[in-house]
Amino acid sequence: MYSVQCRISNDMKPELWMEIEIGVDNDGKPFWKLTGKSPVSFNAFHATKGNWDYEVITIVGKGDKSETSNGIGVNGEGLDGFVLTNVPKDFYRMNCGQVRTGKGFRSNDAMDVRYRMEFLCV
């Protein structure tokens, strides 16, 4: 099993956050599970576990501007969740003390989010 801790927070209201353990299990299947959250959480997202998939993401901006990124879609218990951009394919195989930060958005309402992934040294 390989995994990292990931904190996802609302870009405009960082006091709204959730922390998940995310990676692959012993069978190589993607998983995530909730490990913590703010007292007030993301609207209409009550999942405590789920899966993720690696995907190519196209972000359409204002006008004709668009951007393509590799990233992951984090979904849970039948709910659309979050898209985290600029995530390498083997993100869950980080080494002790490594940290990765980036941006993303909510799948259902396009709310901007930030994430921080780190491999905890035990």
C-alpha positions as CSV (number, residue, x, y, z in Angstrom):
1,M,0.0,0.0,0.0
2,Y,1.3,3.5,-0.9
3,S,-0.4,6.7,0.2
4,V,0.0,10.3,1.1
5,Q,-1.9,12.8,3.3
6,C,-3.7,15.4,1.3
7,R,-5.4,18.6,2.7
8,I,-7.9,20.2,0.3
9,S,-9.1,23.7,1.2
10,N,-11.4,26.3,-0.3
11,D,-9.2,28.8,-2.1
12,M,-11.4,31.8,-1.0
13,K,-12.2,30.5,2.5
14,P,-9.3,28.4,3.7
15,E,-11.2,27.7,7.0
16,L,-13.2,25.1,4.9
17,W,-11.0,22.1,4.5
18,M,-10.8,18.3,4.6
19,E,-7.9,15.9,5.0
20,I,-7.7,12.6,3.2
21,E,-5.3,9.7,3.0
22,I,-5.1,8.9,-0.8
23,G,-3.1,6.3,-2.7
24,V,-3.4,2.7,-3.8
25,D,-4.2,-0.4,-1.7
26,N,-2.2,-3.6,-1.7
27,D,-4.1,-4.8,-4.8
28,G,-3.1,-1.5,-6.7
29,K,-6.7,-0.1,-6.5
30,P,-7.1,3.6,-6.0
31,F,-8.6,4.7,-2.7
32,W,-9.0,7.6,-0.4
33,K,-10.5,8.0,3.1
34,L,-11.3,11.0,5.2
35,T,-8.9,11.6,8.1
36,G,-10.1,15.1,9.2
37,K,-12.3,18.1,8.3
38,S,-13.2,21.6,9.4
39,P,-16.3,22.1,11.6
40,V,-18.1,23.5,8.5
41,S,-17.4,21.4,5.5
42,F,-17.8,21.6,1.8
43,N,-21.4,22.0,0.7
44,A,-23.2,18.7,-0.3
45,F,-20.0,16.6,0.2
46,H,-20.5,14.1,2.9
47,A,-18.4,11.2,1.6
48,T,-15.9,9.6,4.0
49,K,-14.2,7.3,1.5
50,G,-14.0,6.7,-2.2
51,N,-11.7,6.3,-5.2
52,W,-9.8,8.5,-7.7
53,D,-8.8,8.3,-11.3
54,Y,-5.9,9.7,-13.2
55,E,-7.0,11.9,-16.1
56,V,-6.1,14.6,-18.5
57,I,-8.0,17.7,-17.5
58,T,-8.9,20.6,-19.8
59,I,-9.7,23.8,-18.0
60,V,-11.6,26.4,-20.1
61,G,-11.0,29.9,-19.0
62,K,-12.4,33.3,-20.1
63,G,-12.5,33.9,-23.8
64,D,-10.6,31.3,-25.9
65,K,-8.1,30.6,-23.1
66,S,-7.8,26.9,-22.1
67,E,-5.2,24.9,-20.3
68,T,-4.5,21.1,-20.2
69,S,-3.1,19.4,-17.1
70,N,-2.6,15.9,-15.8
71,G,-4.5,15.4,-12.5
72,I,-6.8,13.2,-10.5
73,G,-10.5,13.2,-10.0
74,V,-11.4,12.4,-6.3
75,N,-14.9,10.9,-6.0
76,G,-16.7,9.4,-3.2
77,E,-19.7,7.2,-2.4
78,G,-21.6,8.2,-5.5
79,L,-20.7,11.9,-5.3
80,D,-18.7,14.0,-7.7
81,G,-15.8,15.4,-5.7
82,F,-12.7,17.3,-6.6
83,V,-10.3,17.6,-9.4
84,L,-6.7,18.3,-8.5
85,T,-4.5,19.5,-11.3
86,N,-0.7,19.1,-12.0
87,V,-0.5,15.8,-10.1
88,P,2.1,13.3,-11.4
89,K,1.0,9.8,-12.1
90,D,2.8,8.2,-9.1
91,F,2.0,11.0,-6.6
92,Y,1.4,8.5,-3.9
93,R,5.0,7.2,-4.0
94,M,6.6,10.3,-2.4
95,N,9.5,10.0,0.0
96,C,9.6,11.0,3.6
97,G,9.3,14.8,4.0
98,Q,8.3,15.5,0.4
99,V,5.5,18.0,-0.2
100,R,3.5,18.8,-3.3
101,T,1.0,21.7,-3.5
102,G,-1.3,22.8,-6.3
103,K,-4.8,23.9,-7.3
104,G,-8.0,22.3,-8.4
105,F,-11.7,22.7,-8.3
106,R,-15.0,21.1,-7.1
107,S,-16.6,19.0,-9.8
108,N,-20.2,20.1,-9.2
109,D,-19.8,23.9,-8.7
110,A,-16.3,24.7,-10.0
111,M,-15.3,26.2,-6.6
112,D,-11.5,26.8,-6.7
113,V,-9.5,24.7,-4.2
114,R,-5.9,24.3,-3.1
115,Y,-4.3,21.1,-2.1
116,R,-1.2,20.1,-0.1
117,M,0.1,16.5,-0.3
118,E,2.8,15.2,1.9
119,F,4.3,11.9,2.8
120,L,4.3,11.6,6.6
121,C,7.5,10.2,8.2
122,V,6.7,7.6,10.8
